[in-house]
């Protein structure tokens, strides 16, 4: 993030100045290293900067939450990674964490407490909804999104695992777009095919990839934007749209990117 318009302090920087941020932004592996999801990190940071939220990142002190290791069955590696992160978080006396990854969100919120890591953990869809409700993000009629069709794909770890269904939809409604639901949505939503560490292994025998099935459901809505709130879903839905050769007219975007665009950031 070399662009001078970004202001991304680290916990180490703030602590050395005797300050502590309101929230820790947990960037996650995808938000740090995946070229596509880096854009989501940047969009979210632009929003945080614009509304004046006091935040910091761990920077080089942040490592993987251990979610893929645990899902793949390597409990020893998960506990090593989790304990390392908890030690750092507790060392900085972190209380509130916001992240754009449902996998990080679920792991830190539901699995870290058993290892001594107790924090208020918020997914960025809920955080964005709060900013809109508080009038800090004021979308002027949705701008370029007014009247456009958007469908939202529920991430498993956000929806069924943590019951977060309304926040992302409220964020999209604020864009003044027409929200069109897929046949399988909310509690009956279909997985993109990447969760549970499936992202990192070869496909099993079958007649269709899960992400192709899900992409077909999204395309049936005739939406020109497929909104997501998860890096795994972003990859799988984008690959599905490419497979269907619809990249020219259907875009896959994160909630933060849509809000940043509507705000002209």
GUTORBA-290839 format. One record per atom (N, C-alpha, C): residue in three letters; x, y, z. Coordinates in steps of 0.001 Angstrom, whole numbers, padded with zeros to 6 digits, always signed. Example, Ala and Ser with C-alpha at 12.3 -4.5 7.8 and 13.67 -1.06 7.14 Angstrom:
<recs>
ALA+013190-005690+007800;ALA+012300-004500+007800;ALA+013200-003300+007800;SER+012850-002250+007080;SER+013670-001060+007140;SER+012900+000030+007870;
</recs>
This chain:
<recs>
UNK+000840-001203+000000;UNK+000000+000000+000000;UNK+000877+001256+000000;UNK+001482+001522-001119;UNK+002410+002648-001181;UNK+001691+003983-001370;UNK+000438+003912-001836;UNK-000340+005129-002063;UNK-000383+005982-000790;UNK-000008+007243-000937;UNK+000096+008126+000233;UNK-001263+008437+000872;UNK-002347+008144+000150;UNK-003670+008434+000717;UNK-004042+007410+001798;UNK-003322+006294+001837;UNK-003599+005296+002862;UNK-002942+005676+004176;UNK-003670+005429+005243;UNK-003094+005608+006571;UNK-003365+004317+007321;UNK-002327+003499+007447;UNK-002489+002188+008071;UNK-001452+002010+009183;UNK-001770+002478+010383;UNK-000826+002317+011495;UNK-000775+000881+011988;UNK+000362+000478+012506;UNK+000460-000855+013118;UNK+000274-000718+014624;UNK-000062-001826+015259;UNK-000212-001834+016718;UNK+001104-001430+017383;UNK+002219-001900+016809;UNK+003533-001577+017373;UNK+003773-000070+017354;UNK+003417+000570+016213;UNK+003585+002036+016087;UNK+002750+002769+017129;UNK+001474+002386+017211;UNK+000564+003086+018124;UNK+000968+002889+019585;UNK+001356+001669+019908;UNK+001758+001374+021284;UNK+002993+002177+021681;UNK+003924+002315+020716;UNK+005152+003065+021017;UNK+004854+004545+021269;UNK+003701+005004+020746;UNK+003295+006399+020967;UNK+002322+006520+022136;UNK+002135+005414+022849;UNK+001247+005429+024011;UNK-000221+005479+023656;UNK-000551+005079+022432;UNK-001946+005109+021983;UNK-002483+003691+021805;UNK-003808+003568+021840;UNK-004418+002276+021516;UNK-005626+002538+020619;UNK-005767+001765+019527;UNK-006855+002017+018576;UNK-008198+001515+019099;UNK-009259+002019+018485;UNK-010612+001560+018825;UNK-010796+000111+018379;UNK-010281-000199+017170;UNK-010394-001565+016652;UNK-009082-002033+016035;UNK-008870-003347+016113;UNK-007774-003958+015373;UNK-008370-004515+014086;UNK-007827-004124+012949;UNK-008269-004677+011669;UNK-007419-005908+011381;UNK-008060-007083+011470;UNK-007371-008340+011173;UNK-007461-008556+009669;UNK-006343-008429+008977;UNK-006339-008432+007513;UNK-006531-009843+006953;UNK-005876-010835+007564;UNK-005994-012204+007077;UNK-005026-012508+005956;UNK-004798-013790+005700;UNK-003829-014204+004675;UNK-004239-013720+003284;UNK-005508-013901+002939;UNK-005975-013510+001606;UNK-005871-012002+001423;UNK-006300-011256+002440;UNK-006260-009797+002362;UNK-004852-009248+002287;UNK-003878-010058+002710;UNK-002478-009636+002688;UNK-001752-010079+001425;UNK-002069-011282+000949;UNK-001251-011876-000112;UNK-001968-012143-001427;UNK-003281-012356-001409;UNK-004013-012642-002642;UNK-004239-011340-003407;UNK-003762-011283-004648;UNK-003820-010031-005408;UNK-005237-009485-005525;UNK-006202-010372-005740;UNK-007590-009902-005881;UNK-008120-009351-004557;UNK-007834-010063-003452;UNK-008407-009643-002171;UNK-007666-008472-001526;UNK-006461-008182-002026;UNK-005760-006979-001534;UNK-006607-005739-001825;UNK-007333-005788-002950;UNK-008191-004650-003323;UNK-009301-004449-002297;UNK-009757-005544-001678;UNK-010794-005457-000651;UNK-010209-004802+000607;UNK-009005-005209+000963;UNK-008305-004604+002106;UNK-008169-003101+001896;UNK-007747-002720+000696;UNK-007561-001301+000387;UNK-008881-000536+000443;UNK-009939-001141-000093;UNK-011257-000491-000075;UNK-011731-000276+001357;UNK-011544-001291+002198;UNK-011993-001189+003587;UNK-011185-000140+004350;UNK-009878-000097+004072;UNK-009010+000904+004722;UNK-009412+002317+004295;UNK-009748+002477+003020;UNK-010198+003797+002536;UNK-011442+004257+003291;UNK-012367+003300+003509;UNK-013600+003629+004243;UNK-013269+004012+005685;UNK-012406+003210+006337;UNK-012021+003494+007730;UNK-011352+004859+007835;UNK-010475+005173+006870;UNK-009802+006476+006859;UNK-010804+007619+006691;UNK-011751+007419+005767;UNK-012714+008490+005470;UNK-013598+008823+006680;UNK-014040+007776+007386;UNK-014960+008019+008513;UNK-014212+008318+009812;UNK-012894+008189+009761;UNK-012100+008558+010939;UNK-012102+007546+012057;UNK-012271+006255+011709;UNK-012214+005212+012735;UNK-010756+005009+013159;UNK-010540+004978+014453;UNK-009198+004720+014968;UNK-008940+003220+014903;UNK-008021+002810+014016;UNK-007741+001388+013856;UNK-006246+001168+013658;UNK-005855-000079+013807;UNK-004468-000465+013532;UNK-004462-001903+013036;UNK-003358-002293+012401;UNK-003170-003677+011971;UNK-001953-004236+012709;UNK-001836-005542+012724;UNK-000655-006141+013350;UNK+000545-006120+012418;UNK+000278-006029+011110;UNK+001382-006009+010153;UNK+002134-007330+010176;UNK+003477-007269+010232;UNK+004268-008514+010206;UNK+004049-009413+011417;UNK+003375-008897+012455;UNK+003106-009724+013636;UNK+001864-010602+013467;UNK+001106-010364+012384;UNK-000091-011176+012139;UNK+000282-012433+011358;UNK-000171-013590+011837;UNK+000021-014833+011084;UNK-001343-015492+010883;UNK-001370-016575+010105;UNK-002632-017273+009828;UNK-003324-017672+011127;UNK-004650-017546+011154;UNK-005407-017898+012363;UNK-005317-019387+012673;UNK-004985-020191+011675;UNK-004941-021636+011867;UNK-006187-022341+011347;UNK-007128-021575+010815;UNK-008382-022163+010316;UNK-008150-023273+009284;UNK-007343-023032+008223;UNK-007165-024112+007236;UNK-006535-025363+007847;UNK-005609-025167+008787;UNK-004946-026313+009423;UNK-005959-027159+010192;UNK-006822-026500+010972;UNK-007812-027254+011755;UNK-008811-027950+010840;UNK-009296-027263+009806;UNK-010274-027874+008892;UNK-009666-029064+008161;UNK-008367-028995+007905;UNK-007708-030092+007191;UNK-007313-031225+008137;UNK-007526-031016+009447;UNK-007277-032077+010407;UNK-005961-031986+011155;UNK-005204-030890+010949;UNK-003921-030750+011643;UNK-004121-029903+012904;UNK-004642-030537+013947;UNK-004971-029833+015184;UNK-003739-029256+015864;UNK-002615-029962+015780;UNK-001378-029496+016414;UNK-000940-028165+015804;UNK-000952-028084+014471;UNK-000555-026844+013793;UNK-001530-025721+014120;UNK-002841-026050+014148;UNK-003836-025031+014503;UNK-003527-024422+015866;UNK-003286-025282+016857;UNK-003063-024760+018211;UNK-001783-023942+018298;UNK-000762-024350+017546;UNK+000485-023564+017518;UNK+000230-022169+016950;UNK-000489-022116+015821;UNK-000759-020823+015179;UNK-001677-019959+016048;UNK-002693-020586+016619;UNK-003644-019844+017454;UNK-002961-019281+018697;UNK-002173-020094+019368;UNK-001505-019638+020593;UNK-000544-018493+020314;UNK+000131-018576+019170;UNK+001051-017503+018777;UNK+000294-016186+018593;UNK-000841-016250+017901;UNK-001648-015043+017670;UNK-002238-014495+018970;UNK-002735-015391+019811;UNK-003347-014977+021078;UNK-002320-014270+021963;UNK-001095-014789+021944;UNK-000022-014171+022727;UNK+000210-012722+022277;UNK+000225-012520+020953;UNK+000428-011173+020406;UNK-000761-010267+020732;UNK-001979-010771+020501;UNK-003192-009976+020749;UNK-003320-009591+022221;UNK-003096-010551+023099;UNK-003193-010267+024532;UNK-002081-009335+024991;UNK-000930-009456+024338;UNK+000198-008577+024667;UNK-000133-007113+024396;UNK-000946-006885+023363;UNK-001368-005516+023022;UNK-002690-005146+023707;UNK-003226-006076+024497;UNK-004487-005845+025214;UNK-005633-005514+024245;UNK-005670-006242+023127;UNK-006699-006022+022105;UNK-008068-006452+022644;UNK-009070-005611+022393;UNK-010433-005896+022869;UNK-011409-006145+021716;UNK-011214-005389+020609;UNK-012188-005417+019515;UNK-011466-005659+018195;UNK-011938-006657+017448;UNK-011312-007025+016178;UNK-012351-006991+015067;UNK-011985-006401+013928;UNK-012854-006440+012753;UNK-012063-007095+011623;UNK-012717-007978+010862;UNK-012040-008666+009765;UNK-012971-008837+008578;UNK-012385-008879+007384;UNK-013181-009055+006158;UNK-013236-010519+005736;UNK-012745-011412+006593;UNK-012742-012849+006263;UNK-013591-013626+007256;UNK-014671-014269+006799;UNK-015522-015048+007709;UNK-014802-016202+008390;UNK-013763-016725+007744;UNK-013000-017828+008336;UNK-012197-017324+009533;UNK-011527-016180+009353;UNK-010809-015558+010477;UNK-011812-015169+011568;UNK-012926-014584+011146;UNK-013985-014153+012063;UNK-014470-015314+012931;UNK-014804-016426+012292;UNK-015329-017583+013008;UNK-014293-018179+013963;UNK-013065-018279+013490;UNK-012008-018911+014290;UNK-011660-018068+015523;UNK-011450-016768+015320;UNK-011075-015901+016453;UNK-012248-015757+017426;UNK-013466-015648+016884;UNK-014648-015440+017724;UNK-015037-016699+018507;UNK-015045-017837+017836;UNK-015608-019047+018443;UNK-014591-020068+018941;UNK-013364-020014+018414;UNK-012397-021061+018753;UNK-011217-020573+019587;UNK-010919-019264+019501;UNK-009816-018737+020316;UNK-010136-018668+021813;UNK-011407-018437+022219;UNK-011689-018359+023665;UNK-011230-019588+024444;UNK-011328-020767+023855;UNK-010917-021997+024539;UNK-009418-022029+024798;UNK-008681-021181+024067;UNK-007223-021143+024216;UNK-006758-019863+024920;UNK-007724-019112+025461;UNK-007358-017909+026217;UNK-007440-016606+025441;UNK-008069-016645+024263;UNK-008203-015422+023464;UNK-009647-014966+023419;UNK-009994-013993+024240;UNK-011385-013517+024319;UNK-011496-012084+023796;UNK-012160-011919+022672;UNK-012269-010598+022041;UNK-013680-010395+021486;UNK-014017-009130+021276;UNK-015244-008821+020525;UNK-014847-008860+019053;UNK-015421-009798+018308;UNK-015016-009974+016907;UNK-016190-009637+015991;UNK-015934-008774+015018;UNK-016986-008283+014125;UNK-016580-008513+012673;UNK-017497-009064+011874;UNK-017234-009183+010439;UNK-017453-007819+009790;UNK-016705-007540+008729;UNK-016772-006185+008158;UNK-018152-005828+007612;UNK-018990-006829+007282;UNK-020351-006511+006821;UNK-021155-005856+007948;UNK-020998-006380+009163;UNK-021690-005809+010325;UNK-021120-004438+010648;UNK-019798-004297+010556;UNK-019134-003018+010832;UNK-019596-001953+009828;UNK-019687-002336+008558;UNK-020142-001393+007524;UNK-021600-000998+007769;UNK-022417-001976+008161;UNK-023823-001662+008460;UNK-023911-000650+009604;UNK-023070-000826+010635;UNK-023062+000100+011770;UNK-022669+001508+011326;UNK-021664+001591+010436;UNK-021221+002899+009931;UNK-022346+003591+009156;UNK-023100+002804+008385;UNK-024231+003353+007620;UNK-025343+003804+008576;UNK-025658+002948+009549;UNK-026708+003273+010526;UNK-026369+004525+011327;UNK-025079+004688+011640;UNK-024631+005844+012428;UNK-024478+007108+011590;UNK-024734+006980+010288;UNK-024633+008148+009415;UNK-023209+008536+009070;UNK-022254+007667+009384;UNK-020847+007982+009074;UNK-020536+007700+007610;UNK-021217+006703+007052;UNK-021138+006448+005614;UNK-022481+006858+005039;UNK-022471+007925+004251;UNK-023735+008435+003691;UNK-023720+008247+002181;UNK-024426+007249+001733;UNK-024462+006948+000309;UNK-025538+007805-000341;UNK-025100+008635-001271;UNK-026031+009576-001897;UNK-026869+008863-002964;UNK-027917+008190-002503;UNK-028813+007532-003457;UNK-028190+006357-004174;UNK-027038+005890-003670;UNK-026430+004716-004284;UNK-025602+005012-005510;UNK-025723+006229-006038;UNK-024908+006613-007194;UNK-025070+005667-008361;UNK-023937+005122-008812;UNK-023939+004285-010018;UNK-024678+002963-009828;UNK-025007+002609-008578;UNK-025667+001329-008339;UNK-027188+001430-008354;UNK-027693+002639-008453;UNK-029150+002840-008393;UNK-029845+002020-009477;UNK-030765+001155-009022;UNK-031549+000372-009977;UNK-030875-000866-010528;UNK-029578-001040-010247;UNK-028888-002219-010766;UNK-029213-003451-009926;UNK-029120-004602-010550;UNK-029421-005849-009839;UNK-028149-006432-009209;UNK-028233-006696-007911;UNK-027122-007313-007190;UNK-027656-008533-006447;UNK-026913-009632-006503;UNK-027268-010793-005696;UNK-026161-011029-004683;UNK-026522-011528-003505;UNK-025522-011752-002463;UNK-025353-013244-002200;UNK-024102-013680-002221;UNK-023796-015080-001915;UNK-023423-015197-000439;UNK-024194-015979+000308;UNK-023920-016172+001738;UNK-022719-017081+001954;UNK-021721-016563+002649;UNK-020582-017392+003038;UNK-021021-018328+004167;UNK-020587-019585+004114;UNK-020993-020575+005131;UNK-020611-020129+006546;UNK-019394-019599+006680;UNK-018909-019252+008017;UNK-019497-017947+008537;UNK-020113-017185+007638;UNK-020794-015967+008074;UNK-022264-016279+008348;UNK-022889-016982+007410;UNK-024315-017293+007518;UNK-024630-018416+008479;UNK-024591-019638+007984;UNK-025030-020766+008813;UNK-024207-020934+010091;UNK-022925-020634+010028;UNK-022077-020842+011215;UNK-022261-019748+012266;UNK-022592-018522+011833;UNK-022671-017421+012795;UNK-023937-016582+012694;UNK-024861-017029+011838;UNK-026177-016395+011756;UNK-026158-014924+011345;UNK-025163-014541+010555;UNK-025110-013167+010042;UNK-025689-013173+008618;UNK-026933-012777+008501;UNK-027616-012751+007205;UNK-028056-011341+006812;UNK-028519-010582+007790;UNK-029132-009287+007483;UNK-028115-008179+007191;UNK-027013-008155+007932;UNK-026042-007056+007779;UNK-025572-006861+006334;UNK-025098-007924+005654;UNK-024655-007699+004278;UNK-025767-007216+003365;UNK-026977-007693+003616;UNK-028101-007276+002775;UNK-028480-005815+003047;UNK-028385-005392+004305;UNK-028664-003983+004643;UNK-027644-003072+003965;UNK-026385-003533+003916;UNK-025331-002754+003253;UNK-025663-002598+001771;UNK-026110-003674+001137;UNK-026440-003620-000290;UNK-027687-002767-000544;UNK-028646-002844+000367;UNK-029859-002025+000216;UNK-029528-000537+000277;UNK-028493-000207+001053;UNK-028090+001199+001169;UNK-027557+001734-000160;UNK-027152+000830-001049;UNK-026649+001251-002370;UNK-027787+001641-003307;UNK-029024+001398-002856;UNK-030202+001686-003683;UNK-030268+000753-004896;UNK-029611-000394-004783;UNK-029659-001378-005863;UNK-030836-002315-005617;UNK-031172-003082-006636;UNK-032232-004082-006476;UNK-031574-005391-006036;UNK-031859-005808-004822;UNK-031271-007037-004303;UNK-032120-008224-004743;UNK-031533-009090-005567;UNK-032260-010274-006033;UNK-031631-011520-005411;UNK-032466-012340-004789;UNK-031944-013503-004077;UNK-031868-014737-004981;UNK-030862-015545-004738;UNK-030757-016840-005405;UNK-031774-017790-004780;UNK-032089-018874-005503;UNK-033066-019835-004974;UNK-032619-020364-003622;UNK-031329-020691-003514;UNK-030787-021154-002238;UNK-030034-019992-001596;UNK-030614-019439-000534;UNK-029972-018313+000135;UNK-030229-018388+001637;UNK-029547-017514+002369;UNK-029658-017464+003837;UNK-029429-018859+004434;UNK-030350-019353+005271;UNK-030110-020630+005958;UNK-030003-021806+004988;UNK-030507-021632+003769;UNK-030444-022703+002772;UNK-029390-022418+001698;UNK-028506-021459+001988;UNK-027482-021091+001020;UNK-026582-022260+000663;UNK-026037-022220-000554;UNK-025138-023282-001012;UNK-023685-022811-000897;UNK-022836-023677-000359;UNK-021405-023385-000209;UNK-020779-023112-001577;UNK-019771-022249-001615;UNK-019063-021956-002869;UNK-018137-023102-003260;UNK-017869-023989-002301;UNK-017021-025140-002596;UNK-015613-025056-002044;UNK-015280-023944-001360;UNK-013893-023757-000905;UNK-013691-023990+000586;UNK-014759-023905+001379;UNK-014615-023994+002836;UNK-014165-025358+003322;UNK-013818-025419+004610;UNK-013386-026683+005187;UNK-012077-027175+004594;UNK-011237-026224+004133;UNK-009923-026503+003519;UNK-010047-027180+002152;UNK-011262-027203+001565;UNK-011431-027759+000211;UNK-010680-026902-000814;UNK-010451-025636-000456;UNK-009736-024696-001337;UNK-008369-025259-001743;UNK-007779-026057-000844;UNK-006383-026441-001021;UNK-006207-027890-001484;UNK-007262-028526-001947;UNK-007123-029911-002402;UNK-007807-030100-003756;UNK-007466-031196-004396;UNK-008070-031478-005699;UNK-009535-031859-005528;UNK-010306-031619-006580;UNK-011728-031950-006541;UNK-011926-033458-006485;UNK-013001-033855-005821;UNK-013348-035276-005762;UNK-014220-035632-006966;UNK-014346-036934-007275;UNK-015143-037336-008451;UNK-016583-036816-008368;UNK-017098-036390-009490;UNK-018468-035882-009548;UNK-018736-035362-010944;UNK-019953-034918-011214;UNK-020246-034454-012568;UNK-020212-032933-012706;UNK-020014-032220-011570;UNK-019946-030754-011649;UNK-019246-030195-010418;UNK-018462-029138-010620;UNK-017812-028475-009479;UNK-018880-027692-008702;UNK-018710-027611-007380;UNK-019687-026900-006541;UNK-019785-025426-006948;UNK-018635-024802-007235;UNK-018674-023371-007563;UNK-019384-023096-008888;UNK-019360-024071-009796;UNK-020083-023896-011072;UNK-021585-023943-010805;UNK-022003-024885-009972;UNK-023423-024986-009585;UNK-023891-023680-008956;UNK-023065-023131-008053;UNK-023445-021897-007352;UNK-023450-020701-008306;UNK-022481-020650-009201;UNK-022417-019549-010170;UNK-023636-019577-011092;UNK-024058-020758-011480;UNK-025246-020878-012331;UNK-026471-020307-011618;UNK-026569-020571-010308;UNK-027691-020021-009533;UNK-027628-018494-009484;UNK-026407-017968-009374;UNK-026241-016507-009333;UNK-026596-015878-010684;UNK-026176-016518-011755;UNK-026451-015979-013099;UNK-027940-016035-013425;UNK-028640-017019-012879;UNK-030094-017135-013109;UNK-030865-015912-012596;UNK-030302-015202-011620;UNK-030980-014025-011060;UNK-030934-012835-012008;UNK-030077-012933-013047;UNK-029866-011836-014022;UNK-029176-010612-013379;UNK-028555-010821-012224;UNK-027818-009722-011574;UNK-026529-009449-012337;UNK-026115-008165-012381;UNK-024833-007875-013041;UNK-023683-007807-012035;UNK-024022-007910-010742;UNK-022994-007941-009707;UNK-023304-009062-008716;UNK-022298-009901-008472;UNK-022411-010924-007426;UNK-021611-010407-006244;UNK-022311-010077-005160;UNK-021641-009532-003980;UNK-021234-010665-003049;UNK-020030-010548-002498;UNK-019524-011550-001551;UNK-018925-010836-000344;UNK-018689-011618+000714;UNK-018058-011045+001902;UNK-016979-011960+002430;UNK-016316-012685+001513;UNK-015349-013713+001913;UNK-014338-013938+000786;UNK-013046-014039+001120;UNK-012031-014243+000076;UNK-012150-015593-000636;UNK-012556-016636+000087;UNK-012735-017944-000537;UNK-013862-017862-001567;UNK-014988-017266-001147;UNK-016142-017123-002043;UNK-015780-016251-003249;UNK-014988-015210-003007;UNK-014549-014319-004091;UNK-013845-015122-005187;UNK-012904-015975-004773;UNK-012153-016779-005741;UNK-013053-017759-006477;UNK-013885-018479-005730;UNK-014711-019520-006334;UNK-015778-018952-007270;UNK-016408-017861-006863;UNK-017444-017260-007714;UNK-016812-016594-008944;UNK-015645-015980-008761;UNK-014941-015365-009905;UNK-014536-016436-010914;UNK-014031-017567-010407;UNK-013661-018668-011300;UNK-014888-019206-012032;UNK-016023-019247-011331;UNK-017260-019718-011945;UNK-017720-018804-013066;UNK-017627-017486-012822;UNK-018027-016508-013851;UNK-017107-016618-015072;UNK-015806-016842-014817;UNK-014853-017025-015928;UNK-015198-018283-016707;UNK-015517-019349-015988;UNK-015868-020620-016618;UNK-017059-020455-017564;UNK-017999-019584-017176;UNK-019199-019331-017984;UNK-018975-018231-019023;UNK-017730-017703-019053;UNK-017348-016632-019994;UNK-018290-015427-019903;UNK-018532-015020-018638;UNK-019425-013880-018402;UNK-018708-012708-017724;UNK-017359-012734-017728;UNK-016604-011670-017026;UNK-016923-010268-017541;UNK-017297-010173-018809;UNK-017547-008848-019393;UNK-018777-008178-018801;UNK-019800-008973-018454;UNK-021044-008348-017999;UNK-021428-008668-016555;UNK-020718-009573-015892;UNK-021026-009897-014487;UNK-019762-009754-013646;UNK-019829-008907-012626;UNK-018674-008668-011763;UNK-018893-009291-010378;UNK-017823-009817-009817;UNK-017854-010339-008447;UNK-017126-009340-007565;UNK-017832-008767-006599;UNK-017231-007710-005769;UNK-017549-007919-004296;UNK-016610-007497-003465;UNK-016828-007533-002019;UNK-017672-006334-001593;UNK-018356-006489-000479;UNK-019199-005414+000061;UNK-018415-004118+000245;UNK-017191-004231+000757;UNK-016374-003031+001000;UNK-016056-002320-000309;UNK-015812-003084-001369;UNK-015505-002479-002670;UNK-016720-001714-003192;UNK-017899-002288-003027;UNK-019123-001638-003508;UNK-019375-000326-002767;UNK-019172-000346-001449;UNK-019367+000874-000651;UNK-018325+001925-001030;UNK-017074+001506-001181;UNK-016003+002443-001547;UNK-016294+003072-002907;UNK-016783+002270-003864;UNK-017125+002792-005190;UNK-018261+003790-005091;UNK-019291+003438-004336;UNK-020446+004327-004197;UNK-020057+005643-003522;UNK-019044+005579-002653;UNK-018570+006776-001947;UNK-017553+007562-002784;UNK-017177+006999-003932;UNK-016198+007666-004786;UNK-014794+007634-004229;UNK-014489+006616-003426;UNK-013154+006518-002807;UNK-012166+005812-003730;
</recs>
